[in-house]
Amino acid sequence: MKRTCLRIALAAALVVPSTASVSLPSTPAVAATACPVRFLGLHGLNEQSDLHSPPINATWKTFESAVTAKGARPNRDPISFPKVTTQEFLDKTRKSRTGVEPDVNAGVQAVQHAIDQAVRKCPSTKFVLAGYSLGAWVADKFLLTDSRRRSLVLAAQLYGDPQWSEPGKGQGLAVILGRGLRTSYPPSADRVQSLCNHRDPICGTGYRAGTLDLTRRITDALNVQCPGSPHCYSGQSTTQGGQFLASKVNVDWNNRTYRLTCDDIASKTVPVTVRNGRGTARGSGLEGYDHWEVQIQRITRGTVPRLGDVTAVLFFCSPQPSNFALQELRVYRTADGREVGRTPTFQVDELPPQYQPDTVRFSQGRLLADVEFYGPGDSHADGPSILRHVTWRWDGRQFVKQSETDAQTPDQVDLSTQRVTVNGIGPLQIGMTRTEAERAIGSRIPDGQGGPNCKDLSVEGGPEGLLLRFSNDDRLVATYVLAPSLISTASGIHRGSTKDDVLETYASEIEEPNTDDLVFTPGGAQFQGKVITFAMDDNDTVDRFIAGDEDFTQPLPCGGD
């Protein structure tokens, strides 16, 4: 074994008969996420279904190949809604009071049904959409009108969209004919890519405004024949579209094959396939052990200079038979799962130190963790007693240790005296990791169960009625106040405030959706994407409220409908 003499002696001394072993931690630190990403294709004008749509099929082929290369297996769900010819589209748009909206609505309902069916079978399912021509309009309307299901969509690719609208480049035929959705284009722009070929008469780039060009566009639209027409999408366009969708699909870190050394117990890496965060390594190269039991203890994402977006995975490894366990921290490219490197093994004179899984994170381009070290008087049975903050940096070739400092306990913050804003509460800021939040308030925030996208956690010792909502990548995304707490917003609104109080306090920045909620959306670029949602009771008073990232501010428990 390519280890220090101390580690060789440790391994030899601690190996025991096969009747004794170290079990994997009983509660995984990472939720299982084995639901496949599902591809929903929406067909275009003159097409019977998505299965008969060349652009949709080509996009699916590229998407499937790219996602499979990441170690995942996507699924495709056929979507059925009425076929509409170009002539019908033009006739309905110009002559009918409702135009093709009933057909578009049927497409939206088909998407909703497919999402509901998949989520019912596997609650953490995510989706990507590919919409061509009329199907792009369907995707537009779905993303614009269905905020609940929209949060489950990772990305959408649109081609030849009748709703296309880009100043200086043209407008889609639906917009020109007065059937525009009247919203910024495209909806959910952070996760939507829309392609419009030059002189595509349906989406309209390259055409001038005015009656003459509109007449020419309509003639061109009626004469569309694929292949050959600018309204036909294939080759580079659909490859770009499929790759865009695949780029939004994260590697399923809990269900893939890794190569590990069990923190250098082995001289060469050994393959181990994990399912729902657990796996077993068998075969040659295990340095005399019958097998290794492996569990993922932590997955965290961040950005490192010269590497970009990366993901760190902490492994708990227990060689069997033995009564000891080791940990191994490796870093991968987030986009495709390729390994970048790992943190070096600690060279110590005592027993191997232990990573604290919840503390592993990225900050300011560095990889950080709290690590417990054994002191001279510490025993294997009692565990380590020295807590240190350790930082690693990327030197262009590998991760090297930058610092190792003893931890200090911060002063405890009483959150019951703090006020809630869209940016957090007191020293807690939206975007913090759970470890950063614990340090900021000097209290633990124990892990707990959640839904497919988030979990609501309490602060150890209270205050009662305050929940901190963390996304499943361990970011603070919202602050949730409910009974019996009387914590208020920065403007003084609290549980028990009346509807009139809320409307008067936030004036023009309040919205009333078709629910029992009031939504405060502050102006200003610095607040973009953040809201406070007030849930009202039967007496039109505030029953509870939640503030933070818009996608996570539904005033229901994580995973609730």
C-alpha positions in Angstrom: 0.0 0.0 0.0 1.3 3.4 -1.0 0.8 5.0 2.4 2.8 6.3 5.3 4.1 3.7 7.7 1.7 5.0 10.3 -1.4 4.3 8.0 -0.1 0.8 7.2 0.3 0.1 10.9 -3.2 1.5 11.6 -4.8 -0.6 9.0 -3.1 -3.7 10.2 -3.8 -3.0 13.8 -7.4 -2.4 13.3 -8.3 -5.3 11.0 -10.4 -7.7 12.9 -12.2 -11.0 12.1 -15.1 -10.7 9.6 -17.6 -11.0 12.5 -16.9 -7.3 13.4 -17.2 -4.4 11.0 -17.9 -0.7 10.7 -21.4 0.0 9.4 -22.2 2.8 7.0 -23.9 5.8 8.6 -27.5 4.9 9.2 -28.9 8.2 7.9 -27.6 9.3 4.5 -26.6 12.9 4.4 -27.8 13.2 0.8 -31.3 12.5 -0.4 -31.7 9.8 -3.0 -32.5 11.2 -6.4 -32.9 8.4 -8.8 -35.8 9.7 -11.0 -34.8 10.1 -14.6 -35.0 13.4 -16.4 -38.0 13.3 -18.8 -38.0 14.9 -22.2 -41.3 16.4 -23.4 -41.5 17.2 -27.2 -44.2 19.5 -28.6 -44.9 19.2 -32.3 -45.3 22.0 -34.9 -47.7 23.1 -37.6 -48.7 20.4 -40.1 -47.3 17.6 -37.7 -49.5 14.9 -36.2 -47.4 14.4 -33.0 -44.0 14.9 -31.5 -43.0 11.4 -32.6 -43.5 12.5 -36.2 -41.6 15.8 -35.8 -38.1 15.7 -37.3 -36.8 18.7 -35.2 -38.1 17.2 -32.0 -36.7 13.7 -32.8 -33.3 15.1 -33.7 -33.2 17.2 -30.5 -34.1 14.1 -28.5 -31.4 12.1 -30.1 -28.7 14.6 -29.2 -30.1 15.2 -25.7 -30.3 11.5 -24.9 -26.7 10.9 -26.1 -25.3 13.8 -24.1 -27.2 13.0 -20.9 -26.3 9.3 -21.1 -22.7 10.3 -21.3 -23.1 11.9 -17.9 -24.1 8.6 -16.4 -27.9 9.2 -16.5 -30.7 7.6 -18.6 -33.3 10.2 -19.6 -36.9 9.2 -20.6 -39.2 10.6 -23.3 -42.9 11.0 -22.8 -45.0 11.5 -26.0 -47.2 14.5 -25.9 -50.5 14.6 -27.8 -52.5 17.7 -28.8 -54.4 18.6 -32.1 -52.7 18.8 -35.4 -53.1 22.3 -37.0 -52.1 23.1 -40.6 -50.6 26.4 -41.6 -53.8 27.3 -43.4 -55.9 26.6 -40.3 -53.4 28.6 -38.2 -53.8 31.6 -40.5 -57.5 31.3 -40.9 -58.2 30.9 -37.2 -55.7 33.6 -36.2 -57.3 36.2 -38.6 -61.0 35.2 -38.5 -61.7 33.4 -35.2 -62.3 35.2 -31.9 -60.1 32.7 -30.1 -57.7 31.9 -32.9 -55.7 28.8 -32.2 -55.7 29.4 -28.5 -57.9 26.3 -27.8 -55.3 24.1 -29.6 -52.5 25.8 -27.7 -54.4 25.3 -24.4 -54.8 21.6 -25.3 -51.1 21.4 -25.7 -50.5 23.1 -22.3 -52.9 20.6 -20.7 -51.1 17.7 -22.3 -47.8 19.0 -20.8 -49.4 19.4 -17.4 -50.9 15.8 -17.5 -47.5 14.3 -18.5 -45.7 16.2 -15.6 -48.4 15.1 -13.1 -48.2 11.5 -14.2 -44.4 11.4 -13.9 -44.3 13.2 -10.6 -46.9 10.9 -9.1 -44.7 7.9 -9.9 -41.4 9.6 -8.9 -41.7 12.9 -6.9 -38.3 14.3 -7.7 -38.6 14.1 -11.4 -37.4 17.0 -13.5 -38.3 17.9 -17.1 -36.9 19.5 -20.3 -39.2 20.8 -23.1 -38.5 21.0 -26.8 -41.1 23.0 -28.8 -41.2 23.5 -32.5 -43.5 26.0 -34.3 -46.9 25.7 -32.7 -45.3 23.6 -30.0 -43.0 26.5 -29.1 -46.1 28.6 -28.5 -47.5 25.8 -26.3 -44.2 25.9 -24.3 -44.4 29.7 -24.0 -47.9 29.7 -22.6 -47.1 26.8 -20.2 -44.0 28.5 -18.8 -45.9 31.8 -18.5 -49.0 30.5 -16.8 -48.1 27.5 -14.7 -45.7 28.7 -12.0 -46.1 25.5 -9.9 -45.1 23.0 -12.5 -42.7 25.5 -14.2 -40.3 25.0 -11.2 -39.9 21.4 -12.3 -38.7 22.4 -15.8 -34.9 22.5 -16.1 -34.8 24.0 -19.6 -36.8 24.6 -22.8 -35.6 24.7 -26.4 -37.8 26.5 -28.9 -37.6 26.5 -32.7 -39.5 28.7 -35.2 -41.7 30.2 -32.5 -44.8 32.2 -33.6 -44.4 34.2 -30.4 -40.8 35.2 -31.2 -40.1 38.8 -30.4 -36.7 40.5 -30.5 -36.3 44.2 -31.2 -34.5 44.8 -34.4 -34.7 41.2 -35.5 -38.5 40.7 -36.1 -41.6 39.3 -34.5 -43.5 36.0 -34.8 -46.6 35.7 -37.0 -48.8 35.3 -33.9 -47.5 38.6 -32.5 -47.9 40.4 -35.9 -51.5 39.2 -36.2 -52.4 40.4 -32.7 -52.2 37.1 -30.8 -49.0 37.8 -28.8 -48.8 36.7 -25.2 -47.8 40.2 -24.2 -44.9 39.3 -22.0 -41.1 39.6 -22.2 -39.7 37.0 -24.6 -38.9 34.3 -24.0 -40.6 33.5 -20.7 -38.2 32.1 -18.0 -35.4 33.4 -20.2 -32.7 32.1 -17.8 -33.6 28.5 -18.9 -35.0 29.0 -22.4 -33.2 29.1 -25.7 -35.1 30.1 -28.8 -33.8 29.7 -32.3 -35.2 31.5 -35.4 -33.7 30.9 -38.9 -33.3 33.9 -41.2 -36.4 34.4 -43.2 -38.4 31.8 -41.3 -41.9 33.2 -42.0 -43.4 31.8 -38.7 -41.0 33.5 -36.3 -40.1 36.3 -38.6 -36.4 37.2 -38.6 -35.3 39.0 -41.7 -38.8 40.3 -42.6 -39.6 44.0 -42.5 -42.6 45.4 -40.7 -45.5 46.5 -42.9 -48.3 45.1 -45.1 -46.2 44.2 -48.1 -43.8 42.0 -46.1 -46.7 40.5 -44.1 -48.3 39.4 -47.3 -45.0 37.9 -48.5 -44.6 36.1 -45.1 -48.1 34.6 -45.3 -47.4 33.3 -48.8 -44.0 31.9 -47.6 -45.7 30.3 -44.6 -48.2 28.5 -46.8 -45.4 27.3 -49.1 -43.3 25.8 -46.3 -42.0 22.4 -47.3 -39.4 20.5 -45.4 -36.5 20.0 -45.9 -35.4 23.2 -47.6 -37.6 25.9 -46.0 -36.2 28.3 -43.4 -38.9 26.9 -41.1 -37.3 23.5 -41.1 -34.8 22.9 -38.3 -32.1 20.2 -38.4 -28.4 19.6 -38.3 -26.5 22.3 -36.4 -29.7 23.8 -35.0 -31.1 20.7 -33.4 -27.6 19.6 -32.2 -27.3 23.0 -30.5 -30.8 22.6 -29.0 -30.2 19.1 -27.7 -26.8 20.1 -26.2 -28.4 23.2 -24.6 -31.0 21.0 -22.9 -28.4 18.5 -21.8 -26.3 21.3 -20.3 -29.1 22.1 -17.9 -29.3 18.5 -16.6 -27.0 17.9 -13.7 -25.1 14.7 -13.2 -27.0 12.3 -11.0 -24.2 12.2 -8.4 -26.1 9.6 -6.2 -26.4 7.1 -9.1 -23.2 6.6 -11.1 -19.8 4.9 -11.1 -16.8 6.5 -9.3 -13.1 5.5 -9.0 -11.8 5.6 -5.5 -8.7 4.6 -3.4 -10.5 4.6 0.0 -8.2 7.5 1.0 -5.1 5.9 -0.4 -5.7 2.4 1.2 -5.3 1.3 -2.4 -2.4 2.4 -4.7 -4.7 2.6 -7.7 -8.3 3.7 -8.1 -11.0 1.1 -7.9 -14.4 1.4 -9.6 -17.5 1.5 -7.4 -21.0 2.0 -8.6 -23.4 3.8 -6.2 -27.1 3.6 -6.3 -29.0 6.1 -4.2 -25.7 7.2 -2.6 -24.5 3.7 -1.6 -22.3 1.1 -3.3 -19.9 -1.8 -2.8 -16.5 -2.2 -4.4 -15.4 -5.8 -5.1 -12.7 -7.6 -7.1 -8.9 -7.0 -7.4 -7.1 -3.9 -6.2 -8.7 -3.7 -2.7 -5.4 -4.4 -0.9 -6.4 -7.6 0.7 -9.9 -6.6 1.8 -12.9 -8.7 0.7 -14.9 -5.6 -0.3 -15.3 -1.9 0.5 -18.6 -0.4 1.6 -19.0 3.1 0.2 -21.5 5.9 0.9 -21.8 9.5 -0.3 -21.9 11.8 2.7 -21.9 15.2 1.0 -22.5 16.7 -2.5 -21.8 20.4 -2.9 -21.4 22.7 -5.9 -19.3 25.8 -6.5 -17.0 27.8 -8.7 -13.2 27.6 -8.8 -10.9 29.9 -10.8 -9.6 28.2 -14.0 -12.0 25.2 -13.4 -15.4 26.9 -13.5 -18.5 25.2 -12.1 -17.4 22.1 -10.1 -19.0 19.7 -7.6 -17.3 18.1 -4.6 -18.4 14.6 -3.4 -17.4 13.3 0.1 -17.2 9.5 0.3 -17.3 7.4 3.5 -15.4 4.2 2.9 -15.3 1.1 5.1 -12.9 -1.7 4.0 -14.3 -5.0 5.1 -13.4 -6.9 7.3 -12.1 -4.1 9.5 -13.3 -1.9 12.3 -12.2 1.4 10.9 -13.5 3.8 8.2 -11.9 6.5 6.0 -13.2 9.4 4.0 -12.2 10.7 0.6 -13.1 14.1 -1.0 -13.0 14.3 -4.8 -14.0 17.2 -7.2 -15.7 16.8 -10.6 -16.8 19.1 -13.4 -20.5 19.8 -12.8 -21.5 19.8 -16.4 -20.3 16.3 -17.4 -19.0 14.6 -14.2 -15.4 14.4 -15.3 -13.0 14.2 -12.3 -10.8 17.2 -11.6 -8.9 16.0 -8.6 -9.1 15.3 -4.9 -7.9 16.8 -1.6 -4.6 15.3 -0.4 -4.5 12.7 2.4 -3.8 14.2 5.8 -0.3 13.2 6.9 -0.8 13.0 10.7 0.9 11.1 13.6 -2.5 10.2 15.1 -5.6 8.4 13.8 -7.0 9.8 10.5 -9.0 13.0 11.0 -12.7 13.1 10.2 -14.5 15.5 7.8 -17.7 17.0 9.1 -19.9 16.3 6.0 -22.3 19.3 6.4 -19.3 21.7 6.3 -17.8 20.8 3.0 -18.4 23.7 0.6 -16.9 26.1 -1.9 -16.4 29.8 -1.0 -14.6 32.5 -2.9 -13.0 30.0 -5.3 -11.7 27.8 -2.5 -12.8 24.4 -1.2 -13.4 24.4 2.6 -14.4 21.9 5.3 -14.4 21.6 9.1 -12.2 18.6 10.1 -11.9 16.9 13.5 -8.4 15.8 14.4 -7.2 13.4 17.1 -5.1 14.9 19.9 -2.4 12.9 21.7 -4.8 11.8 24.4 -7.8 11.0 22.2 -8.8 7.3 21.7 -10.4 5.6 18.7 -13.5 4.9 20.8 -14.0 8.4 22.1 -13.3 10.1 18.7 -11.3 13.3 17.8 -11.5 16.4 20.0 -9.7 19.1 17.9 -11.9 21.0 15.3 -10.1 22.9 12.5 -11.2 24.9 9.5 -9.3 23.6 6.4 -9.0 25.3 3.0 -7.7 24.0 -0.3 -7.0 25.9 -3.5 -6.5 24.8 -7.1 -2.9 25.4 -8.2 -3.6 24.6 -11.9 -2.8 20.9 -11.5 -4.2 19.7 -8.2 -5.9 20.8 -5.0 -3.3 21.8 -2.3 -3.9 22.8 1.3 -3.9 26.5 1.8 -4.7 26.9 5.5 -5.6 24.9 8.6 -6.9 26.9 11.6 -8.5 26.0 14.9 -12.2 26.7 15.0 -13.7 29.3 17.3 -17.4 29.3 18.5 -19.3 32.4 17.4 -21.8 34.3 19.6 -25.3 33.1 19.4 -27.9 35.3 17.6 -31.5 35.5 18.9 -33.5 35.3 15.6 -36.8 36.1 17.4 -35.7 39.7 17.6 -34.7 40.0 13.9 -36.9 41.0 10.9 -37.5 39.2 7.6 -36.6 40.7 4.2 -36.4 39.2 0.7 -32.7 38.8 1.4 -32.9 36.8 4.6 -33.3 37.5 8.4 -30.7 39.1 10.6 -27.2 37.8 9.7 -28.7 35.0 7.5 -28.5 35.9 3.8 -30.2 34.1 0.9 -27.6 32.0 -0.8 -25.7 30.9 2.3 -24.9 27.2 2.8 -26.2 25.6 5.9 -22.7 25.6 7.4 -22.3 29.3 6.7 -25.7 30.0 8.3 -24.8 28.0 11.4 -21.7 30.1 11.8 -23.6 33.3 11.2 -26.0 32.7 14.1 -23.9 30.5 16.4 -26.5 27.7 16.4 -26.9 24.3 14.8 -29.5 23.9 12.0 -30.0 20.1 12.1 -30.7 18.3 8.8 -34.1 16.8 8.2 -36.5 15.4 5.6 -37.8 17.4 2.7 -39.4 17.3 -0.7 -37.9 16.9 -4.2 -36.5 20.4 -4.3 -36.0 21.7 -0.8 -36.3 21.1 3.0 -37.6 23.2 5.8 -35.2 23.2 8.8 -35.5 24.6 12.4 -32.8 26.3 14.3 -31.7 24.3 17.4 -33.2 26.1 20.4 -35.7 28.0 18.4 -37.4 30.4 17.8 -40.5 28.3 17.4 -42.4 29.0 14.2 -39.3 30.0 12.1 -38.2 27.6 9.4 -35.2 28.1 7.1 -35.8 26.7 3.7 -32.7 25.1 2.0 -32.6 23.9 -1.6 -31.3 20.4 -2.0 -27.9 21.8 -3.1 -27.7 23.2 0.4 -28.4 26.9 -0.3 -30.6 29.1 1.9 -33.4 30.0 -0.4 -36.2 31.3 1.8 -37.3 32.3 5.4 -40.6 30.8 6.4 -42.6 32.2 9.3 -45.7 30.4 10.7 -47.6 29.8 14.0 -46.9 30.6 16.7 -44.1 33.1 15.7 -44.7 36.8 15.7 -41.5 37.6 13.7 -42.3 40.5 11.3 -41.1 41.7 8.0 -38.8 44.8 7.8 -42.0 46.8 7.1 -43.8 45.5 10.2 -46.2 42.9 8.6 -46.6 39.8 10.8 -49.0 36.9 11.4 -52.3 38.5 12.2 -51.8 41.6 10.0 -54.9 42.3 7.9 -55.1 42.1 4.1 -55.6 45.9 4.1 -52.4 46.3 6.2 -50.4 44.3 3.6 -51.9 46.2 0.6 -51.4 49.6 2.2 -47.8 48.7 3.3 -46.6 47.5 -0.1 -48.9 49.5 -2.3 -48.2 49.0 -6.0 -45.6 46.3 -5.4 -48.2 43.7 -4.3 -49.9 41.2 -6.5 -53.0 39.1 -6.0 -52.8 35.8 -7.9 -55.8 33.5 -8.2 -55.2 32.0 -4.8 -55.4 33.1 -1.1 -51.9 34.6 -1.3 -50.6 38.1 -1.6 -47.2 38.4 -3.3 -44.8 41.4 -2.6 -42.4 41.8 -5.5 -40.0 44.7 -4.7 -38.7 46.9 -7.5 -35.0 47.3 -8.2 -32.5 45.1 -9.9 -30.9 44.1 -6.6 -34.2 42.4 -5.6 -34.9 40.6 -8.9 -36.2 37.1 -8.5 -37.1 37.6 -4.8 -40.5 38.0 -3.2 -42.5 37.7 0.0 -45.6 35.5 -0.2 -48.3 36.1 2.4 -50.8 33.3 2.9 -54.2 34.6 4.1 -56.7 32.8 6.3 -60.5 32.9 6.0 -60.6 36.2 7.9 -58.3 37.9 5.5 -55.5 38.1 7.9 -51.9 36.8 7.4 -51.7 33.2 8.5 -48.0 32.7 7.5 -45.5 34.2 5.1 -42.3 33.1 3.3 -39.6 35.4 1.8 -36.7 34.7 -0.6 -36.1 33.2 -4.0 -39.4 33.3 -6.0 -39.2 29.6 -7.1 -39.1 28.5 -3.4 -41.7 30.9 -1.8 -44.8 28.8 -2.1 -46.2 28.9 1.5 -46.5 25.1 1.8 -44.1 22.6 3.3 -41.4 21.4 0.9 -43.0 18.7 -1.2 -46.5 19.9 -0.4 -49.1 20.4 -3.1 
